Amino acid sequence: MEEIFEAGVFKDSQKLAEAVAPDAPRFVQEICARLLRQETLDQKTSRQLGNFLFSDSAGDAARGMAASILRVRYETAQEYAGLLESLQETIEGFFCEVPEGDPIVQIAEPFDGVDQSYMVTPLLARHVQILGYRVVSLVGRNSGPKFGNNLLDVAEGLQAQFLKRNVDLKCPKPDYGWYIHQKNLSRGMDRWVELRLQIIKRPFLATLERFVNPVRAQMIIASAFHPPYAEKMVTVGEGAGYSGIIIVRNGLEGTLAFPLLRSVKILCSVRGRDGSYRRQELEWNPRQSLGARIEMEEKLTAPALEKNVQLIKEYTAHGRSGHEPFDWRIKATCEGIQQAMGWINEQHVS
């Protein structure tokens, strides 16, 4: 490395930022230098950084540097808030008036999908709509580091209804709700797919891209497989202004579907009349709650997309798919999420 950079550059964070990202704007180099010194950023500075990160200006090396540093040391609540503000500003074409109707719930699955189970998310969306909501799911291209079937793949396989403008939310509710493709939502976000393939590790965007709110949803349902992120995601959801937040913790990896042999923690948060949030952690045990004798957890290897789509269609048509673990998982996930939504609605009433 000393052969590439001038002597002493690694001892000076500003010089290192300038050497690694010479084409980045000066203020971005200064922010990168601060990050190299292990400083945290306030919300305003984080928003300025985000405005650059999601632009098409030169400086991809600076983008990779900032994202990697934030990923390694974990982002603060203020950094998340500022970056989300800048991300929200990249949304194109959706900020028209949302038609009146049932409350809107946003479902936000990880974009890198599942590689050990079938997805049940469209059936969860269908169940939530039966409860009296409109459901919108955010989907996008898979940027890794895992490359399983994601919700975009499943939605396309089902020929689900993709939303391109908010006015269409006045139409009758589709079977599996509406889907918004990230490429139609924000070019700034979609452009990061290629950058993330090079970074490999999940940057902050893997969390924030699920919390942008193009349809002014009142409630969001998402998941966090790794424990430290569940509380962070609740905080992000509160900062984003959702009145109800449900984060599934300890579910199946890569999705918000519930396991069948172990308990699930569900973190809930609800906004009160005074604007403050109240949190509650619920625990849901599938075997106890379903009263089922489930002896084994299904773990697949490279589940086929076509089979996943077929199971969803069969369940929609007949109330069962013929694949027992899949059917139990749908029941467990829908009942657990319904319980969490019930808690949120009880707080609104009281």
TIMARGU-44143 format. One record per residue (C-alpha): x, y, z; residue number from 1. Coordinates in Angstrom, 1 decimal. Example, Ala and Ser with C-alpha at 12.3 -4.5 7.8 and 13.67 -1.06 7.14 Angstrom:
TIMARGU-44143
ATOM     px     py     pz  nr
ATOM   12.3   -4.5    7.8   1
ATOM   13.7   -1.1    7.1   2
end
This chain:
TIMARGU-44143
ATOM     px     py     pz  nr
ATOM    0.0    0.0    0.0   1
ATOM    2.9    2.4    0.8   2
ATOM    3.9    1.9   -2.9   3
ATOM    0.6    3.3   -4.0   4
ATOM    0.1    6.1   -1.6   5
ATOM    2.7    8.7   -0.5   6
ATOM    4.6    8.2    2.7   7
ATOM    2.7    9.1    5.9   8
ATOM   -0.8    9.1    4.3   9
ATOM   -2.1    6.4    6.7  10
ATOM   -1.2    8.6    9.7  11
ATOM   -3.4   11.5    8.5  12
ATOM   -7.1   10.8    8.0  13
ATOM   -7.7   13.8    5.8  14
ATOM   -4.8   12.9    3.4  15
ATOM   -6.0    9.3    3.3  16
ATOM   -9.6   10.3    2.4  17
ATOM   -8.3   12.6   -0.3  18
ATOM   -6.0    9.9   -1.6  19
ATOM   -8.7    7.2   -1.7  20
ATOM  -11.4    9.4   -3.1  21
ATOM   -9.7   12.2   -5.0  22
ATOM  -12.8   12.9   -7.2  23
ATOM  -15.2   13.4   -4.3  24
ATOM  -16.3   16.9   -3.2  25
ATOM  -14.2   18.5   -0.5  26
ATOM  -17.0   18.4    2.1  27
ATOM  -17.4   14.6    1.5  28
ATOM  -13.6   14.0    1.9  29
ATOM  -13.8   15.9    5.2  30
ATOM  -16.7   13.7    6.4  31
ATOM  -14.8   10.6    5.4  32
ATOM  -11.8   11.8    7.4  33
ATOM  -14.1   12.3   10.4  34
ATOM  -15.4    8.8   10.0  35
ATOM  -11.8    7.4    9.8  36
ATOM  -11.1    9.2   13.1  37
ATOM  -14.1    7.2   14.5  38
ATOM  -16.2   10.3   15.0  39
ATOM  -20.0   10.1   14.9  40
ATOM  -22.0   12.4   12.7  41
ATOM  -25.0   14.6   13.8  42
ATOM  -28.2   14.3   11.9  43
ATOM  -27.6   17.4    9.7  44
ATOM  -24.2   16.2    8.6  45
ATOM  -25.5   12.7    8.0  46
ATOM  -28.2   14.2    5.7  47
ATOM  -25.5   16.1    3.8  48
ATOM  -23.6   12.9    3.4  49
ATOM  -26.7   11.1    2.3  50
ATOM  -27.4   13.7   -0.4  51
ATOM  -24.1   12.9   -1.9  52
ATOM  -24.3    9.1   -1.5  53
ATOM  -27.6    9.0   -3.4  54
ATOM  -26.6   11.5   -6.1  55
ATOM  -25.0   10.6   -9.4  56
ATOM  -21.9   12.8   -8.7  57
ATOM  -18.4   11.4   -9.1  58
ATOM  -16.9    9.8   -6.0  59
ATOM  -17.9    6.1   -5.7  60
ATOM  -14.7    5.4   -3.7  61
ATOM  -15.9    7.9   -1.1  62
ATOM  -19.3    6.2   -1.1  63
ATOM  -17.8    2.8   -0.5  64
ATOM  -15.5    4.2    2.2  65
ATOM  -18.4    5.9    4.1  66
ATOM  -20.7    2.9    3.8  67
ATOM  -18.0    0.4    4.9  68
ATOM  -16.9    2.5    8.0  69
ATOM  -20.5    3.0    9.1  70
ATOM  -21.2   -0.8    8.6  71
ATOM  -18.1   -1.8   10.7  72
ATOM  -18.8    0.4   13.7  73
ATOM  -22.6    0.4   13.5  74
ATOM  -24.6    3.6   12.7  75
ATOM  -26.0    5.9   15.5  76
ATOM  -29.6    6.9   15.7  77
ATOM  -28.8   10.4   14.4  78
ATOM  -26.9    9.0   11.5  79
ATOM  -29.7    6.7   10.6  80
ATOM  -32.2    9.6   10.8  81
ATOM  -30.2   12.0    8.6  82
ATOM  -29.5    9.3    6.0  83
ATOM  -33.1    8.3    5.9  84
ATOM  -34.1   12.0    5.4  85
ATOM  -31.9   12.2    2.4  86
ATOM  -33.1    8.8    1.1  87
ATOM  -36.7    9.9    1.4  88
ATOM  -35.9   12.9   -0.8  89
ATOM  -34.9   10.6   -3.7  90
ATOM  -38.4    9.2   -4.1  91
ATOM  -39.8   10.0   -7.5  92
ATOM  -43.4   10.2   -8.6  93
ATOM  -45.1    8.8   -5.5  94
ATOM  -45.7   11.9   -3.4  95
ATOM  -49.1   12.8   -4.6  96
ATOM  -52.2   12.6   -2.4  97
ATOM  -52.9    9.1   -1.1  98
ATOM  -56.6    8.2   -1.8  99
ATOM  -58.8    7.7    1.3 100
ATOM  -59.6    4.2    2.3 101
ATOM  -58.4    1.5    4.7 102
ATOM  -55.2    2.2    6.7 103
ATOM  -52.0    1.3    4.9 104
ATOM  -49.5   -1.3    6.2 105
ATOM  -46.1   -1.4    4.6 106
ATOM  -44.3   -4.8    4.6 107
ATOM  -40.6   -4.6    4.1 108
ATOM  -38.6   -7.9    3.6 109
ATOM  -34.8   -8.0    3.3 110
ATOM  -33.9   -7.7   -0.4 111
ATOM  -31.4  -10.5   -0.4 112
ATOM  -34.1  -13.1    0.0 113
ATOM  -34.2  -16.6    1.5 114
ATOM  -32.1  -19.7    0.6 115
ATOM  -33.4  -22.2    3.2 116
ATOM  -37.2  -21.8    3.2 117
ATOM  -40.2  -20.9    1.1 118
ATOM  -41.5  -17.3    1.4 119
ATOM  -45.0  -16.8    2.8 120
ATOM  -45.1  -13.0    2.7 121
ATOM  -47.7  -12.6   -0.1 122
ATOM  -50.1  -14.7    2.0 123
ATOM  -49.3  -12.6    5.1 124
ATOM  -50.2   -9.5    3.0 125
ATOM  -53.4  -11.2    2.0 126
ATOM  -54.3  -12.0    5.6 127
ATOM  -53.6   -8.4    6.8 128
ATOM  -55.8   -7.0    4.0 129
ATOM  -58.6   -9.3    5.2 130
ATOM  -58.2   -7.6    8.6 131
ATOM  -59.2   -4.3    7.1 132
ATOM  -56.0   -2.8    5.7 133
ATOM  -54.4   -2.0    2.4 134
ATOM  -50.9   -3.6    2.1 135
ATOM  -48.0   -2.3    0.2 136
ATOM  -44.7   -4.2    0.0 137
ATOM  -41.4   -2.7   -1.0 138
ATOM  -39.2   -4.9   -3.3 139
ATOM  -36.0   -4.5   -5.2 140
ATOM  -33.1   -6.2   -7.0 141
ATOM  -31.0   -8.5   -4.9 142
ATOM  -27.7   -6.9   -3.9 143
ATOM  -26.4   -9.7   -1.7 144
ATOM  -24.5  -10.9    0.2 145
ATOM  -27.1  -13.8    0.1 146
ATOM  -28.7  -14.5   -3.2 147
ATOM  -31.9  -16.5   -2.5 148
ATOM  -35.3  -15.9   -3.9 149
ATOM  -36.6  -12.5   -2.7 150
ATOM  -40.0  -11.0   -2.5 151
ATOM  -39.5   -9.3   -5.9 152
ATOM  -39.0  -12.8   -7.5 153
ATOM  -42.1  -14.2   -5.8 154
ATOM  -44.3  -11.2   -6.7 155
ATOM  -43.2  -11.4  -10.3 156
ATOM  -43.9  -15.1  -10.3 157
ATOM  -47.4  -14.5   -9.0 158
ATOM  -47.9  -11.7  -11.5 159
ATOM  -48.8   -9.5   -8.5 160
ATOM  -50.0   -5.9   -8.8 161
ATOM  -47.1   -3.4   -9.0 162
ATOM  -47.8    0.1   -7.9 163
ATOM  -46.4    3.1   -9.9 164
ATOM  -48.5    5.9   -8.4 165
ATOM  -50.4    6.4   -5.2 166
ATOM  -53.7    7.2   -6.9 167
ATOM  -54.0    3.5   -7.8 168
ATOM  -54.5    2.7   -4.1 169
ATOM  -58.1    3.7   -4.6 170
ATOM  -58.6    0.5   -6.8 171
ATOM  -59.9   -2.7   -5.3 172
ATOM  -57.3   -4.5   -3.2 173
ATOM  -55.3   -7.1   -5.2 174
ATOM  -55.1  -10.6   -3.6 175
ATOM  -51.5  -10.1   -2.3 176
ATOM  -51.6   -6.3   -1.9 177
ATOM  -49.5   -3.9   -4.0 178
ATOM  -45.8   -4.0   -4.7 179
ATOM  -43.4   -1.1   -5.3 180
ATOM  -40.2   -1.9   -7.2 181
ATOM  -37.3    0.1   -5.9 182
ATOM  -36.2    1.0   -9.5 183
ATOM  -39.5    2.8  -10.0 184
ATOM  -39.2    4.5   -6.6 185
ATOM  -35.7    5.9   -6.5 186
ATOM  -32.9    5.9   -9.0 187
ATOM  -30.6    6.9   -6.2 188
ATOM  -31.4    3.7   -4.2 189
ATOM  -31.5    1.4   -7.2 190
ATOM  -28.0    2.6   -8.3 191
ATOM  -26.6    1.3   -5.1 192
ATOM  -27.3   -2.3   -6.0 193
ATOM  -24.1   -2.4   -8.1 194
ATOM  -22.1   -0.6   -5.4 195
ATOM  -23.3   -3.1   -2.7 196
ATOM  -22.2   -6.0   -4.8 197
ATOM  -18.7   -4.7   -4.6 198
ATOM  -18.9   -3.8   -0.8 199
ATOM  -20.3   -7.4   -0.1 200
ATOM  -21.2   -6.7    3.5 201
ATOM  -24.7   -5.2    4.1 202
ATOM  -24.3   -1.4    4.4 203
ATOM  -26.7    0.9    6.3 204
ATOM  -28.9    0.9    3.2 205
ATOM  -30.0   -2.7    3.8 206
ATOM  -31.9   -1.3    6.8 207
ATOM  -33.0    2.1    5.6 208
ATOM  -34.3    1.1    2.2 209
ATOM  -37.1   -0.7    4.0 210
ATOM  -38.3    2.3    6.0 211
ATOM  -38.8    4.9    3.2 212
ATOM  -42.5    5.6    3.1 213
ATOM  -43.8    6.5   -0.3 214
ATOM  -47.5    5.8    0.4 215
ATOM  -47.7    7.4    3.9 216
ATOM  -48.3    4.0    5.5 217
ATOM  -49.4    4.1    9.1 218
ATOM  -47.8    0.8   10.1 219
ATOM  -44.7   -1.1    9.1 220
ATOM  -43.9   -4.8    9.5 221
ATOM  -40.3   -5.8    9.0 222
ATOM  -37.7   -8.3   10.5 223
ATOM  -34.3   -8.4   12.0 224
ATOM  -32.6  -11.7   12.3 225
ATOM  -29.6  -10.5   14.3 226
ATOM  -30.6   -9.3   17.8 227
ATOM  -28.8   -5.9   17.9 228
ATOM  -30.6   -4.7   14.9 229
ATOM  -34.2   -5.2   16.1 230
ATOM  -34.0   -2.3   18.6 231
ATOM  -32.2   -0.2   16.0 232
ATOM  -35.0   -0.8   13.5 233
ATOM  -37.6    0.1   15.9 234
ATOM  -35.8    3.4   16.5 235
ATOM  -35.5    4.0   12.8 236
ATOM  -39.2    3.3   12.3 237
ATOM  -40.1    5.8   15.1 238
ATOM  -37.8    8.4   13.5 239
ATOM  -39.5    7.8   10.2 240
ATOM  -42.9    8.7   11.7 241
ATOM  -44.8    5.4   11.5 242
ATOM  -47.5    5.3   14.1 243
ATOM  -47.2    1.5   14.5 244
ATOM  -44.0   -0.6   14.1 245
ATOM  -43.7   -4.3   14.2 246
ATOM  -40.2   -5.9   14.0 247
ATOM  -40.0   -9.7   14.0 248
ATOM  -36.8  -10.8   15.8 249
ATOM  -35.5  -14.4   15.8 250
ATOM  -37.7  -15.4   12.9 251
ATOM  -36.4  -17.3    9.8 252
ATOM  -33.3  -15.8    8.3 253
ATOM  -33.9  -13.5    5.4 254
ATOM  -37.7  -13.1    6.0 255
ATOM  -40.3  -12.2    8.6 256
ATOM  -41.8  -15.7    8.4 257
ATOM  -42.0  -17.5   11.8 258
ATOM  -40.1  -20.7   12.7 259
ATOM  -42.1  -23.7   13.9 260
ATOM  -40.0  -25.1   16.8 261
ATOM  -38.8  -22.0   18.7 262
ATOM  -40.4  -18.9   20.1 263
ATOM  -40.3  -15.6   18.2 264
ATOM  -39.8  -12.2   19.8 265
ATOM  -41.9   -9.4   18.3 266
ATOM  -40.9   -5.9   19.1 267
ATOM  -43.8   -3.4   18.8 268
ATOM  -43.9    0.3   19.1 269
ATOM  -46.9    2.6   19.0 270
ATOM  -47.1    6.4   18.9 271
ATOM  -49.3    8.1   21.5 272
ATOM  -51.4   11.2   21.2 273
ATOM  -48.5   13.3   22.6 274
ATOM  -46.2   12.0   19.9 275
ATOM  -44.1    9.8   22.2 276
ATOM  -43.7    6.1   21.6 277
ATOM  -44.5    3.1   23.8 278
ATOM  -42.7   -0.1   23.2 279
ATOM  -43.6   -3.7   24.0 280
ATOM  -41.9   -7.0   23.4 281
ATOM  -44.2   -9.9   22.7 282
ATOM  -43.2  -13.6   22.7 283
ATOM  -45.0  -16.0   20.4 284
ATOM  -44.5  -19.8   20.7 285
ATOM  -45.8  -21.5   17.5 286
ATOM  -46.2  -25.0   19.0 287
ATOM  -48.1  -23.8   22.1 288
ATOM  -50.2  -21.3   20.2 289
ATOM  -51.1  -23.5   17.3 290
ATOM  -51.6  -26.6   19.4 291
ATOM  -49.8  -28.6   16.8 292
ATOM  -47.4  -31.5   17.1 293
ATOM  -44.6  -30.2   15.0 294
ATOM  -41.5  -32.4   15.4 295
ATOM  -39.1  -30.9   12.9 296
ATOM  -38.2  -27.6   11.3 297
ATOM  -38.1  -27.7    7.5 298
ATOM  -34.7  -26.5    6.2 299
ATOM  -34.4  -26.4    2.4 300
ATOM  -31.4  -26.2    0.1 301
ATOM  -31.9  -23.7   -2.7 302
ATOM  -35.7  -23.7   -2.7 303
ATOM  -37.2  -23.5   -6.2 304
ATOM  -39.0  -20.2   -7.0 305
ATOM  -41.6  -22.1   -9.2 306
ATOM  -42.5  -24.4   -6.3 307
ATOM  -42.8  -21.4   -3.9 308
ATOM  -45.2  -19.7   -6.3 309
ATOM  -47.2  -22.9   -6.8 310
ATOM  -47.6  -23.4   -3.0 311
ATOM  -48.9  -19.8   -2.6 312
ATOM  -51.4  -20.2   -5.4 313
ATOM  -52.6  -23.5   -4.0 314
ATOM  -53.0  -22.1   -0.5 315
ATOM  -54.9  -19.1   -2.0 316
ATOM  -57.3  -21.3   -3.9 317
ATOM  -57.9  -24.1   -1.3 318
ATOM  -56.8  -22.8    2.1 319
ATOM  -54.0  -25.3    2.1 320
ATOM  -51.1  -26.1   -0.2 321
ATOM  -50.6  -29.8    0.4 322
ATOM  -47.2  -29.1    1.9 323
ATOM  -47.8  -29.3    5.7 324
ATOM  -44.7  -27.3    7.0 325
ATOM  -45.6  -24.5    4.6 326
ATOM  -49.2  -24.4    5.8 327
ATOM  -48.2  -24.4    9.5 328
ATOM  -45.7  -21.6    8.8 329
ATOM  -48.4  -19.4    7.2 330
ATOM  -50.7  -20.0   10.1 331
ATOM  -47.9  -19.3   12.7 332
ATOM  -46.8  -16.1   10.9 333
ATOM  -50.3  -14.7   10.3 334
ATOM  -51.5  -15.3   13.9 335
ATOM  -48.3  -13.9   15.4 336
ATOM  -48.4  -10.7   13.4 337
ATOM  -52.2  -10.4   14.0 338
ATOM  -51.5  -10.5   17.7 339
ATOM  -48.9   -7.8   17.4 340
ATOM  -51.2   -5.6   15.4 341
ATOM  -53.9   -6.2   18.0 342
ATOM  -51.6   -4.9   20.7 343
ATOM  -50.9   -1.7   18.7 344
ATOM  -54.6   -1.1   18.0 345
ATOM  -55.4   -1.6   21.7 346
ATOM  -53.0    1.2   22.6 347
ATOM  -54.6    3.5   20.0 348
ATOM  -58.0    2.9   21.5 349
ATOM  -56.8    3.4   25.1 350
end
